[in-house]
Amino acid sequence: MTVDQEKGYVVFTEEMKHTHTILVPNMLPMHFKIIGKVMEKVGYKVELLETSGPRIAEMGLKYVHNDTCYPAILVIGQFLDALQSGKYDPDKVALILFQTGGGCRASNYIHLLRKALAKAGMGHVPVISLSMAGLEKHPGFQLNLGLICRMMYGVLYGDLLMSLVNQVKPYEVEKGSAQALADRWTERLALEMTDGGRLSYRRVKDNYRRILDDFAAIPVEERDTVKVGIVGEIFVKYSPLGNNNLEQFLVSEGAEAVIPGLLDFCLYCVYNNILDYKLYGLQKKAQIAYKVAYRYLLGKEQDMIDIMNAHGRFSPPTLFTHTIDLVQGTISMGVKMGEGWLLTAEMLELADKGVDNIVCTQPFGCLPNHICGKGMMKPIKAKNPNINIVAIDYDAGATKVNQENRLKLMLANARKNRERQRAGETAVQAQAIRADLVQPAAAAVRADRDEEERSSLSFPALKNA
């Protein structure tokens, strides 16, 4: 065990790269499976944890204070549950956490995890910080441009698969066919990412088209569904463990889930660094790199949108620049703790796409999300009077039954609003039909009168008669 004396943490050494298995917490199953294979390509042994159930939160509460952010309780609980399961040798395991380095409590997860490991008698287990900001240094874990690009392709693939599954699942004739196809493509893409040689972006775009064709071939039928957007804190928004399988619950209730992709969060993180210079004069030396990264990611998003539009079967994501335009004048772009202004922007983005029903997922006590999510409902509703937003708190002490009851109430309101809207459209159509029938008749009457007038003028005797 090598301890950095200055920082006080166990270092992941170059030797550990060959001897240790890196455990990854499960936030986005399809995304992380592909990214895990990318990491394996450069020599790491990676395993995605997919455990679930109440015991995960209970394990987290055993080693973390219950006032701690709920995602931290779950992530730490999942790690310690794995280490104490007997499946892994604690001397041959490392843990990895993804950090943005912002002011949110998420930046403290890594320190809470190390404290929990020490309390459990496993303080020697290395914890790797995966951060583009380079918050910590680990000789055995190095990010280079090639690895970052492949990981980004994993994000793009994951976003596409997640979107297509959600657009097909509520309508599939054979239940489970959309998810089964996504699982097959996830395995295929993961293996492809580990192939030798350079990964061609042309091949990536060709894969987009093949994936779209495969999903379009799934037999579907028309069903009465409502679209429900999901926004919120990044972990509980995406993780089935964090949101009690929210997507599946919505599908079971006859709804279609609409979730903004992970790429938007990546763009948000890069764009915030550009904003730091515009607003505060910070990050001046790094501006060129941030602008290049921003244009690169934006170009990749535009390519996916263009390919989906050309295909024509599925709804593409919203271009990030349009999302930025939508949020102007609603919340300051300087608000960037947690999901910051992006959370507000995603609700406006969903409303702009016609998704008027939104679930705002919030860890109980997460101040940034309560401000940028629940706190922004009033101005969002002022701009979009028909919008139907419900904020759901997720916490170790919150019951699933209460969460689902609130979701059912939201769906009931959504269906009532849609019936009223349809009734209004029917009334407008009926009025238009009546107008179509009445106007020609009225025109005919006016024409007859005009003809009589002309006849009277031409034959005064008829007029006198």
QUIHU-V60597 format. One record per run of one state. SS is the DSSP state (H for helix, E for strand, L for the rest). FROM is the first residue (numbers start at 0). TO is the last residue. If there is no record, write none. Layout:
# QUIHU-V60597
ss->SS from->FROM to->TO
ss->SS from->FROM to->TO
This chain:
# QUIHU-V60597
ss->L from->0 to->0
ss->E from->1 to->2
ss->L from->3 to->8
ss->E from->9 to->10
ss->L from->11 to->14
ss->H from->15 to->18
ss->L from->19 to->19
ss->E from->20 to->23
ss->L from->24 to->27
ss->H from->28 to->40
ss->L from->41 to->43
ss->E from->44 to->47
ss->L from->48 to->52
ss->H from->53 to->62
ss->L from->63 to->68
ss->H from->69 to->82
ss->L from->83 to->88
ss->H from->89 to->91
ss->E from->92 to->97
ss->L from->98 to->103
ss->H from->104 to->118
ss->L from->119 to->124
ss->E from->125 to->129
ss->L from->130 to->143
ss->H from->144 to->168
ss->L from->169 to->170
ss->E from->171 to->171
ss->L from->172 to->175
ss->H from->176 to->192
ss->L from->193 to->199
ss->H from->200 to->215
ss->L from->216 to->218
ss->E from->219 to->219
ss->L from->220 to->224
ss->E from->225 to->231
ss->L from->232 to->232
ss->H from->233 to->237
ss->L from->238 to->244
ss->H from->245 to->251
ss->L from->252 to->253
ss->E from->254 to->258
ss->L from->259 to->260
ss->H from->261 to->279
ss->L from->280 to->285
ss->H from->286 to->310
ss->L from->311 to->318
ss->H from->319 to->326
ss->L from->327 to->338
ss->H from->339 to->351
ss->L from->352 to->355
ss->E from->356 to->362
ss->L from->363 to->365
ss->H from->366 to->371
ss->L from->372 to->372
ss->H from->373 to->382
ss->L from->383 to->386
ss->E from->387 to->393
ss->L from->394 to->398
ss->H from->399 to->457
ss->L from->458 to->458
ss->H from->459 to->463
ss->L from->464 to->464
